[in-house]
Amino acid sequence: MTRPGLCLIRVNERLGVHPFLRETNVSGVYPALGLAYLAGAARRAGFPVAVVEAHAEDLSHAEVVRAVADQGSRLVGLTSTTFNWPVVAALAREIRQALPEALVVVGGPQLSLFPEECMTEAAIDVAVVGEGDEVIVELLERVEQGSELAGVPGTLVRVGDEVARADERPPLTDLDRLALPALDLLPIRRYRSLTLPRPFVSMVTSRGCPYRCRYCSQAYVGGAHREHGVERVLEEIRRALEVFGAREIVFFDETFTLDRERVLAICRGILDSGLRPSWDVRTRADLLDDELLAAMREAGCASIHVGIEAGSERVRRLMNKRLDLDKGWRALTRARSLGIGTRGYFMLGYPGETGEEMEETIRLATELPLDWASFTITTTLPGTDIYRDARSSGRYPSDYWQEYSLQRCSGPPGYASTDFTAAELEAMLRRAYRRFYLRPSALAAKALSARLWRQLPSTLGTALEIVRQRWPGRA
C-alpha cells in the first residue's frame, strides 16, 4: 500500500502587493526553514515528501500547480505570514480547482493569529495553529488510516459546512526530538543575500522569546523560549559544512546569546571538533560581554545583528525595549575590535515619538560602532500591543487585520505614528539611510573591508538577480 505523500509549498511572495514583501525581497531570499522542519518530520515518519520553493525559483501560480500535480501528493501544505496571506489564499484556490481531491493544509503565523477568519477561505481543509512539526505527521497518519481529521490538537478542520476546532497543542518542550530539517529538499544554491557569500545555510538553535516588546507579535516567535542541546547544534553545523558546502551559517534565533553558558559550550564544541564555520547571529547587544565575544570570534562568528530600535530612552521605555545601552555600546565596540561585523536595527515613527527623537535615533546609529544599519517605519502589526492600543483609541473603527484576513481589504493599515504623515516618515527614512551610509567614515570602511571584497562576486551576482526579477529586461 502506497503511503500518502506530502507536498509543501512556499509561495512566491513577489506576486504580492504588500510593501513589506517588496522590502524583504530586496534584502534577501533565505531558506524556507519552517517547511524543511515539517518535511524532516514527515520523512522520518516514513511518508514521501516534496517541497516546491516558488519564491526562490520565482514560479508563477500555474507553475506551482503543475509541480504539485506532478507530485501526486495527498496532502498539500502551505505556510502563511500575515503579509503574504492574500497570495497563499489565491494559490490555495487554484490548487483546489486543479486538484479537487487534495487536502489543503495551511499553517504559519497568520493561521495562528486568525484561524477562524482564514478558514472562511473555502479552498482550505485544515488550519494549523502553532507549531506544526507533530501535527503534520498526525494528519498524514490519519489519512493513511482513513480516520477523521477533526480532533488533531492544534487544528481547525472543515467538516461539511462546519469548521471543527480541536484543543490547543502546547509548544514543543524538547527540541532535540525534532528531525533534522530536510534542507536537501530545498534549492540551497538559489538563496541569496546582498551581504552573504553563497551558498549559505540558515539554522535555528532555539524557539521563542522571553521578551515582550510592544511592537512584536509572539505568534511570530513560537511561544516560550526553548533550546536545542549543544550536540544537536554541532551536528547541524557539521552537516551544513560537509553536506551543503555552506560558506556561512546564519543563525535566526531571536536571541542567540540568551543562555551564555550554552553559547560558550557551542564555541568550545566547534573548536574541539576541528570545524571552521563562518557564522552570524541575532541577539541583544546587552547580552554580550568580552569573554563571550572572544569565544564567539575564535569559533568563527563573523557578524552580530542587534536591535537597538530607538535613540531615546523614553521611546525605548514606550516600546518595553529594556535595553542597557551603555553595556550594548561597550559590547559592539569590543566586537568590532575583534573583527566581528556589527549590524544594528532601528525603528522610526513609533507611536508618541517626536521628530527630535527620530533625529536622536539617526544620530545614535551614526555614533555606534556599526558596520551596517537597517531602518524601518513602525507599523501596527497584528497581534501586537501597539495595534491593540490603536484599536482601543478608536483609530481603526473595526479590526483591520481581521478584515484583512477575511480578504475584505488589502495593503497595510498605515504607519503607527499619528503625528506625522506617510510622506514625512518616508522622508525621515531616506534621511536616516543617507546620514548613515554616506558618511566619509562609512564609505571608507566599506572600501577597506576585506570581507566585502571577498564576497564581491557573490554580491554582484545577487544584485543582478534582484534587478532581473524586479525590472525584467533591464539587466
SVG drawing of the C-alpha trace seen along z (x, -y; Angstrom):
<svg xmlns="http://www.w3.org/2000/svg" viewBox="-23 -68 64 70">
<polyline fill="none" stroke="black" stroke-width="0.4" points="0.0,0.0 1.4,-3.4 1.7,-5.8 0.0,-9.3 2.5,-11.9 3.1,-15.4 3.9,-18.4 4.9,-21.5 4.9,-24.9 6.5,-28.2 4.6,-30.8 6.2,-33.3 6.0,-36.5 6.9,-38.6 3.3,-38.1 2.0,-40.0 1.2,-43.7 2.3,-44.4 5.2,-46.9 6.8,-44.8 7.3,-42.0 8.9,-44.2 11.5,-45.3 12.1,-41.8 12.7,-40.6 15.4,-43.2 17.3,-42.3 17.5,-38.6 15.8,-35.2 16.6,-32.8 16.0,-29.1 12.4,-28.0 13.5,-26.5 9.9,-26.1 9.0,-23.9 12.3,-22.0 11.4,-21.1 7.9,-19.9 9.4,-17.9 12.0,-16.3 9.3,-15.3 7.1,-13.7 10.1,-11.9 11.3,-10.5 7.8,-9.0 8.2,-7.3 5.9,-9.5 7.0,-10.7 7.7,-14.4 8.4,-17.1 9.0,-20.8 8.0,-23.4 10.1,-26.5 8.2,-29.0 9.8,-32.1 13.4,-31.0 12.6,-29.6 10.4,-32.6 7.5,-30.4 4.0,-31.5 0.9,-30.0 0.3,-28.0 3.9,-26.6 3.3,-25.7 0.1,-23.9 1.7,-21.9 4.6,-20.9 2.1,-19.9 0.1,-17.9 3.3,-16.1 4.0,-15.0 0.6,-13.4 0.6,-14.1 -2.5,-13.5 -1.7,-16.5 -0.7,-19.9 0.8,-22.2 1.3,-25.9 2.7,-28.4 1.5,-31.9 2.6,-35.1 0.1,-37.9 1.7,-39.8 1.6,-37.0 -1.8,-35.7 -3.6,-37.0 -1.0,-35.2 -1.4,-32.0 -5.2,-32.2 -5.1,-32.8 -2.8,-29.8 -4.9,-27.6 -7.9,-28.4 -6.0,-27.4 -4.8,-24.2 -8.4,-23.3 -9.7,-23.9 -7.0,-21.9 -6.7,-19.1 -10.1,-18.7 -9.1,-15.5 -6.1,-17.0 -6.3,-18.0 -5.1,-21.6 -3.4,-22.3 -2.2,-25.8 -0.2,-26.9 2.2,-29.7 1.9,-32.9 -1.2,-34.2 -3.1,-31.0 -2.1,-31.2 -3.4,-34.7 -6.6,-34.4 -7.5,-30.7 -11.3,-31.1 -11.1,-34.0 -8.6,-32.2 -10.9,-29.1 -13.6,-31.2 -11.4,-30.6 -13.3,-27.6 -10.2,-26.2 -8.6,-25.3 -9.4,-22.0 -7.2,-22.2 -5.7,-25.2 -2.7,-24.5 -2.4,-26.7 1.1,-26.9 4.0,-24.6 3.2,-22.0 6.0,-19.5 3.9,-16.9 0.6,-18.0 1.6,-17.2 2.7,-13.7 -0.6,-13.0 -2.6,-14.3 -0.7,-12.0 -1.3,-9.0 -5.0,-9.7 -5.2,-10.0 -3.3,-6.7 -5.7,-5.0 -8.8,-6.5 -9.7,-8.2 -11.4,-11.6 -9.1,-14.5 -11.1,-16.5 -9.7,-16.4 -6.0,-16.6 -4.8,-19.0 -3.7,-22.3 -6.0,-22.2 -9.2,-23.5 -10.8,-21.1 -13.5,-21.7 -16.3,-19.1 -19.0,-19.6 -20.3,-23.2 -18.8,-23.5 -15.3,-24.0 -14.3,-21.9 -11.7,-23.4 -9.6,-20.9 -7.8,-21.6 -4.7,-23.7 -1.4,-21.9 1.2,-23.0 4.6,-24.2 7.2,-21.5 9.5,-21.3 12.3,-19.0 13.5,-20.4 16.1,-17.7 13.3,-15.3 12.7,-17.0 14.1,-15.5 16.8,-17.4 15.3,-19.9 15.2,-18.4 17.5,-21.1 18.3,-18.6 14.8,-19.2 15.5,-23.0 17.3,-24.7 20.2,-25.8 22.2,-27.5 19.2,-29.6 19.1,-31.5 20.7,-34.9 21.6,-37.9 23.4,-41.1 25.7,-40.7 26.3,-36.9 28.6,-34.6 26.8,-31.8 25.9,-29.1 24.7,-29.8 22.5,-27.8 20.2,-29.1 19.7,-27.4 17.6,-28.0 19.0,-26.6 16.1,-27.8 12.5,-28.8 10.5,-31.5 11.4,-34.8 11.1,-35.7 10.9,-39.4 7.6,-41.3 8.4,-44.3 5.2,-46.1 5.8,-46.2 6.3,-42.5 3.8,-39.7 4.6,-36.5 2.9,-34.5 5.9,-35.2 8.4,-33.6 6.6,-30.5 5.8,-30.9 8.0,-30.1 11.8,-30.1 13.3,-26.6 16.7,-25.5 18.4,-22.7 21.2,-21.0 24.8,-21.7 25.4,-18.3 22.4,-18.8 23.7,-22.3 27.1,-20.9 25.6,-18.1 23.7,-20.7 26.8,-22.8 28.8,-19.8 26.1,-18.9 25.9,-22.5 29.6,-22.4 30.1,-18.9 26.9,-18.2 25.8,-21.5 29.1,-23.3 27.9,-26.3 30.3,-29.3 28.3,-30.9 25.7,-29.8 23.0,-32.2 21.5,-31.6 18.0,-33.0 17.3,-32.6 15.5,-35.6 18.2,-35.9 21.1,-33.6 23.1,-34.5 20.2,-34.3 21.9,-31.3 25.5,-32.5 26.9,-29.1 25.3,-27.2 26.9,-29.6 30.3,-29.1 29.8,-25.3 28.8,-25.6 32.0,-27.6 34.2,-25.0 32.5,-22.2 33.2,-23.9 36.9,-24.3 37.2,-20.8 35.6,-19.3 38.0,-21.0 35.1,-22.6 35.9,-26.1 32.5,-27.6 31.8,-31.2 28.5,-32.3 26.4,-35.2 23.8,-35.6 20.9,-37.8 20.8,-38.8 20.6,-41.7 23.6,-44.0 23.4,-43.9 23.6,-40.1 27.2,-40.2 30.4,-40.6 34.2,-40.4 34.6,-36.7 31.6,-35.7 32.6,-37.8 36.2,-36.4 34.9,-32.8 32.5,-33.5 35.1,-35.1 37.6,-32.3 34.8,-29.8 34.1,-31.6 31.5,-34.3 31.7,-36.8 28.8,-39.1 26.2,-40.0 22.9,-41.6 21.3,-43.6 18.1,-45.5 18.7,-49.0 15.3,-50.4 15.4,-53.9 17.9,-56.5 15.6,-57.9 15.4,-56.1 11.9,-57.4 10.8,-55.8 12.6,-52.5 10.5,-52.5 7.4,-53.0 8.4,-50.0 9.2,-47.9 12.6,-47.6 14.5,-47.3 18.0,-47.7 21.1,-48.6 22.5,-50.8 25.8,-51.5 26.5,-47.8 25.5,-47.3 27.7,-50.1 30.7,-48.5 29.9,-45.1 29.6,-46.5 32.9,-48.3 34.6,-45.1 33.1,-43.1 34.4,-45.5 37.9,-45.4 37.8,-41.6 36.9,-41.8 33.2,-40.8 30.9,-42.7 28.2,-44.7 24.7,-45.4 22.0,-47.5 18.3,-47.7 16.3,-50.8 12.6,-52.0 11.3,-55.4 7.8,-56.8 7.0,-54.8 3.6,-56.0 4.3,-59.1 7.8,-59.6 8.7,-63.2 10.7,-64.4 13.6,-65.3 13.6,-61.7 13.7,-60.3 16.7,-62.5 18.2,-61.2 17.8,-57.6 19.6,-58.5 22.4,-60.3 22.8,-57.2 23.1,-54.9 25.9,-57.0 27.7,-57.2 27.5,-53.5 30.3,-51.2 28.2,-49.7 29.2,-48.4 25.6,-48.3 22.3,-49.8 18.7,-49.0 15.9,-51.5 12.1,-50.8 9.0,-52.8 6.9,-51.4 3.7,-49.6 0.9,-48.4 1.4,-44.7 -1.3,-42.2 -1.1,-40.6 1.0,-43.5 0.3,-45.7 0.6,-48.9 -2.1,-47.5 -4.4,-46.8 -3.7,-50.4 -4.6,-51.8 -7.9,-49.8 -8.8,-50.9 -8.1,-54.5 -10.6,-54.4 -8.0,-54.8 -9.5,-51.8 -13.3,-51.6 -13.1,-47.8 -10.4,-45.2 -8.3,-46.0 -6.2,-42.8 -9.3,-40.7 -10.9,-42.3 -7.6,-41.8 -7.7,-38.1 -11.3,-37.9 -9.9,-39.3 -12.1,-42.4 -9.2,-44.8 -5.5,-44.7 -2.3,-46.5 -1.0,-48.0 -3.2,-49.8 -0.9,-52.8 2.1,-53.6 1.8,-53.5 2.5,-57.2 -0.4,-59.6 1.8,-62.6 3.4,-62.5 2.2,-61.9 3.4,-58.9 5.4,-61.3 7.1,-62.8 8.0,-59.4 9.3,-58.2 11.4,-61.3 12.9,-60.7 13.7,-57.1 15.6,-58.3 17.4,-60.8 18.4,-58.0 19.9,-55.9 21.7,-58.9 23.1,-60.0 24.4,-56.6 25.8,-55.3 27.1,-58.5 29.4,-59.4 33.0,-59.5 34.0,-57.1 31.3,-54.6 32.3,-54.8 35.9,-54.3 35.2,-51.3 33.3,-49.6 36.1,-50.3 38.6,-48.8 36.5,-45.8 38.3,-42.5 35.1,-40.6 33.2,-42.8 35.9,-42.3 36.0,-38.6 32.3,-38.2 32.1,-40.9 31.4,-38.4 28.6,-36.8 27.2,-40.3 27.2,-41.5 25.6,-38.3 22.8,-38.7 22.3,-42.3 21.9,-41.3 19.3,-38.7 17.3,-41.3 17.4,-43.7 16.2,-40.9 13.4,-39.9 12.2,-43.4 12.8,-45.0 12.8,-42.4 14.7,-43.4 17.0,-45.9 19.8,-43.5"/>
</svg>
